[in-house]
Amino acid sequence: MYRAVTRQIEVTVEPNFMPDRSSVERREYFWSYKIAITNSGTETVQLRTRHWIITDATGRRQEVRGEGVVGEQPTLAPGERFEYTSGVPLPTASGFMTGSYQMVSESGERFDIAVPTFSLDSPSPGGKRVLN
């Protein structure tokens, strides 16, 4: 599991390679990732936007920006947690993702929180990482 904390808001990520949605022959590799966002602070916050940087094994970068996550802009009171699962395809057997969420506090302050950089690795049949 990968973890980052910004302003008492914790983001954890658990990536999972999905062999049933991947094809070595077509050079398509797919991962799901489960994200949990926990507000350990004292102020209610709302997630407004996301920014992802996705890098494959050849160094090709793709940036994704958008409103909310999985169609939601969750509001988290102190002590609350929001979880979601999403996915990402890559043309290589490994890569990594990093990013941030823009949050807004009850007082209207906008700030970014870090999503930890996490590795996307596909296992080979022998359990070792597949290198390109």
N, C-alpha and C positions, 0 to 999 in steps of 0.2 A: 504494500500500500504506500502511496505517496501522499505527503502532507505539507500544507503551507498555512501559516496563520498571519493575517493582516488585521490590525485594529480589533483584535479579539474575535475575529471571524475565521473559523477553521474550514479549509477546503481539503477533503481527502478524495483520492482517485484510486480506483481498482480497475486496471485494464485487463481484458480477457480476449485472447486470440480465438477466433471463431472459424475452425477448419471447415465446418459445413457450409459456410458462406464464402469460402476462399477457393482459389484454383491456381495452382502453380503453373499449369499449362497456359492459362490466360493472363498470368501475372496479375492476379487480383487477390489481394489479402485484406481481410476484414477483421476489425477488432470492435468489441463493445467496451464501454467504460462506464463504471458506476461512480457517480459523484455525490458526495454528501457535503452540505454546507451547514455549519453549526454556528449560531450566534451566541458567543459566550460573553458578549458585552452587555452594557446596561441600556442601550438605546435600540428601538425597533428600526430595522433597515429593510429596504426593498431592493432586489436585484433588478436592474433595468436593462443592461446590455451585456453581451459577451464578445470577446475578442480572442480568437484562436490563431496560433501559428503552428502549422502542421508541416513537418519536414520528413521526407522519405530518405532512404539509405543513399540515394545519389546526391542528396543535398538540395533537392528541389523543394522550395517553400511555397506554401499556400496559406493565405490569410483569410479568415472567415470572421465577419462581423455581423451582428444581428441583434434584434430585440429579444430579451429574455432567454430562456432555455426551455427546450421542448414545448414551445408554445405558451409558457407561463412566465410571469414576472413575480416570483414569490416574495411575500413579506414575512420577515422573521422577527418575532418579538424576542427579547432576551431569553435564552435557554432553548429556543426552538431550532429545529433541524429540518432541512429540505433535502430529499434524495431524488435523483433521477438517473436514468440510463440512456445513453445515446451510442452512436457508433461512427466509425470512420473507415473508409477504404483507402488502401495504398497500392501503388503498382510495384512495390518492393516488399520483401519479407520482413523488413524492420523499418523503424523510424521513431520519431518522438513528437510529442505535442506539448505545448505550453500555452499559457494565456492569462486572461484576467476577466473579471466581472466588474462592471460599473455598478456601484451601489448608491442609494440615496438614503440619507438618514431622516428621521422625523423632523429635524430642523431644516431640511432641504439641502443639506451639504451633500455634494456628489464626491465620491472617492472610488478609487480602484482597489480591488483586492486580488491577490495573486492566486492563480491556479498553479499547483506545482508542476514542474516539467516531469512528464512521465514517458517511459519507454514503451514502444510497441514492438514486441519481439514474437516471431512465430517459431514454435518448436519444430525441429525436424523429427522424422519418425524415431530416431534414436534418443530424442529428448534434448538434443543440442540445438543451439540457435542456428537458423538457416542464414548463411551469409550469401550475399549477391556478388 
